[in-house]
């Protein structure tokens, strides 16, 4: 059975449903959870003040997202982590590997019909 579940979230309502599902599953099977949020990398610009403002805002957003998860994970061993990466999908894969996760629970984009088949839902 699964022992370590990775739950990526961006703080949206749809991602929140995946968090609820992943945590409920972890509780049922006695697994631990790593909750991940991915931040965009700091952009290179000549305006260092702009970099600081964007970076601080993204950090605040990540803390809010991970803080909201804390209530839902009561009773489950949970690690919260954030990483900067240009491609969130790659950050999810990399984190699953580095943390030793054996299951990823995440929301789909909610696509239906032919777009779900072509783009993956």
N, C-alpha and C positions, 0 to 999 in steps of 0.2 A: 504494500500500500504506500501511499505518498507520505513523506515525512517532512517536507519543506516546500511550502507554496509561495511563489512569487506573485504579488498582486500589484501590477503597475496602475497608477491612477494619475489623472490630470486635474482632478477636482470637479469634473463635470457630473451632472446627475446620472448620466449613463454609466460612467466609471464608478460612481458610488454604488450602483447596483451590483457591479462586479465585486467590489470590496465586500459588500454584505454577503454575497454568495461565497466568496473565497474564505472569509472568516468563519461563516457557518460551517462550511466543509471542514476547515481546520479543527474547529471545536469537536465536530462529530468523530473525526478520525485521529485526533490527538496530534496533529501536525503543528509545526511552527510556521510562522508567516514572516516574510519580508515584504514590506510595502515600499514601492519605488515611485518616485516622481522624477521626470527628466526635464532639466532646464536647458534652454538654448545656450550655446557657448557665447561667451562675451565677444561681441563683434569688435573688429579692429577699426578704430577711427582715430582721428587726430584730436578729438574732443574728449579728453580724459574725464571731464565732469559728467558728460553724457554716459560714458561707460559706467561710472560709479552709480548714477541714478538708475540706469537699467538693471545693473547687477543687483543693487539693493532691492529693487522692486521684485525681481524674479526670486530672490532669496526669501523675501516676505511672503510671496505667493506660495512658494514651496513649503514654508513653515506652516502656513494656514492649511494647506492641503494635507500635510502629514499630521498636523494637530487635530484635524477633524476626524481622522482615522483612529486616533487614540481611544476614543469612546467606544467605537465599534469592536476594538480588539481586546476588550477586557476579558480576562480569563484565557487568553491565548498568548503563547510566547511570540513576541513580535519585535522585529527590528525595522526601523524606518530609515530609509536612505534616499538621498537625492544625488543625481549625477548630472554633469553637463555633457551634452552630446548633440551633434548636429542632426543625427538620425535617431529618433526615439526607439524605433524597432531594434536597432543595433545595440543600444544601451540596455534594452530589456534582455536581449539574448546574452550579452556580455555579463550582465548582473546575475542572471540565472546560472550561468556557468561558474562565475567566481564565488557565488554564495552557496553553490551545491544544491540548488533548487531542482526538484524533480517534477514539478507541475507549475504551469503559469495559468492563472485565472485572470482574464481581462475581458473588457467589453468589446463588442464589435462596433463597427461604424454605424450599424443599424440600417445597412443597405438591404434592399429587397429586389426580387425579380432578377432580371438579367444583369443589373449592375452588381448584385451580390456574387453572381457566378464569375463575372469578368474581373471585378476588383477584389473580391474576397470580403466576406462579411464576418 
